[in-house]
Amino acid sequence: AQSVTQLGSHVSVSEGALVLLRCNYSSSVPPYLFWYVQYPNQGLQLLLKYTSAATLVKGINGFEAEFKKSETSFHLTKPSAHMSDAAEYFCAVSPHLGSARQLTFGSGTQLTVLP
Amino acid sequence: NAGVTQTPKFQVLKTGQSMTLQCAQDMNHNSMYWYRQDPGMGLRLIYYSASEGTTDKGEVPNGYNVSRLNKREFSLRLESAAPSQTSVYFCASTEGLAGGDTQYFGPGTRLTVL
């Protein structure tokens, strides 16, 4: 069975500082990996996804994530935080030979950006 | 395109009341999903519909029923609401059922059961 762990339910950074949100997965084979963002009172929106092409994936709003098989990680980064990045971020995993119905979400990380 | 729409946005029910949450997508997607979101637990799948005319249980189906009315619409019904069903409900859709397909989410329905 697959699972995903997000380290840190709350992360605070100063505006302009590096954003690093951690995600580790457990799966017998490299899965599909996703990062979604949820702004207050809104639905989830895809930031980026890994589908076994390039290990460094670039997404919207300047975010990127690197798939590291040896570390079973898919951490999300942004070089310089902006106030508008304040939101909740979810890492999710789907089995490579499975179904979209098997998408498993992490518990989320709330990002606060301090002025 | 509106994407995925949900109605209502907010709802307060008393224990034992029933209600139906509506979801529609205009992206011609085949598959649709209902999730619930609870604090600290991410999203959990309630039911899904792989294609028009089919529905299947997800991780937490108890207390819910669904109907795939047509390719566009997928409704979620609570027959006898319980306080444990207080949650935020999201509808989503994908083009197909492949593991790499992106899920597109609606804005959510915030339900409180007293």
HADDOCK unambig.tbl for C-alpha pairs under 7 A between the chains (distance, minus, plus):
assign (segid A and resid 32 and name CA) (segid B and resid 99 and name CA) 6.78 0.50 0.50
assign (segid A and resid 32 and name CA) (segid B and resid 100 and name CA) 5.78 0.50 0.50
assign (segid A and resid 42 and name CA) (segid B and resid 107 and name CA) 4.87 0.50 0.50
assign (segid A and resid 42 and name CA) (segid B and resid 108 and name CA) 6.85 0.50 0.50
assign (segid A and resid 43 and name CA) (segid B and resid 105 and name CA) 5.63 0.50 0.50
assign (segid A and resid 43 and name CA) (segid B and resid 106 and name CA) 5.42 0.50 0.50
assign (segid A and resid 43 and name CA) (segid B and resid 107 and name CA) 4.13 0.50 0.50
assign (segid A and resid 43 and name CA) (segid B and resid 108 and name CA) 5.91 0.50 0.50
assign (segid A and resid 44 and name CA) (segid B and resid 105 and name CA) 5.68 0.50 0.50
assign (segid A and resid 45 and name CA) (segid B and resid 104 and name CA) 7.00 0.50 0.50
assign (segid A and resid 45 and name CA) (segid B and resid 105 and name CA) 6.89 0.50 0.50
assign (segid A and resid 51 and name CA) (segid B and resid 100 and name CA) 6.30 0.50 0.50
assign (segid A and resid 94 and name CA) (segid B and resid 99 and name CA) 5.47 0.50 0.50
assign (segid A and resid 95 and name CA) (segid B and resid 99 and name CA) 5.99 0.50 0.50
assign (segid A and resid 96 and name CA) (segid B and resid 99 and name CA) 5.98 0.50 0.50
assign (segid A and resid 97 and name CA) (segid B and resid 99 and name CA) 6.76 0.50 0.50
assign (segid A and resid 98 and name CA) (segid B and resid 98 and name CA) 6.88 0.50 0.50
assign (segid A and resid 98 and name CA) (segid B and resid 99 and name CA) 5.41 0.50 0.50
assign (segid A and resid 99 and name CA) (segid B and resid 97 and name CA) 5.31 0.50 0.50
assign (segid A and resid 99 and name CA) (segid B and resid 98 and name CA) 5.11 0.50 0.50
assign (segid A and resid 99 and name CA) (segid B and resid 99 and name CA) 4.48 0.50 0.50
assign (segid A and resid 100 and name CA) (segid B and resid 97 and name CA) 4.92 0.50 0.50
assign (segid A and resid 100 and name CA) (segid B and resid 98 and name CA) 5.35 0.50 0.50
assign (segid A and resid 100 and name CA) (segid B and resid 99 and name CA) 4.26 0.50 0.50
assign (segid A and resid 100 and name CA) (segid B and resid 100 and name CA) 6.88 0.50 0.50
assign (segid A and resid 100 and name CA) (segid B and resid 101 and name CA) 6.43 0.50 0.50
assign (segid A and resid 101 and name CA) (segid B and resid 97 and name CA) 6.95 0.50 0.50
assign (segid A and resid 105 and name CA) (segid B and resid 42 and name CA) 5.61 0.50 0.50
assign (segid A and resid 105 and name CA) (segid B and resid 43 and name CA) 5.97 0.50 0.50
assign (segid A and resid 106 and name CA) (segid B and resid 42 and name CA) 5.53 0.50 0.50
assign (segid A and resid 107 and name CA) (segid B and resid 40 and name CA) 5.18 0.50 0.50
assign (segid A and resid 107 and name CA) (segid B and resid 41 and name CA) 4.71 0.50 0.50
assign (segid A and resid 107 and name CA) (segid B and resid 42 and name CA) 4.09 0.50 0.50
assign (segid A and resid 108 and name CA) (segid B and resid 40 and name CA) 6.92 0.50 0.50
assign (segid A and resid 108 and name CA) (segid B and resid 42 and name CA) 5.96 0.50 0.50
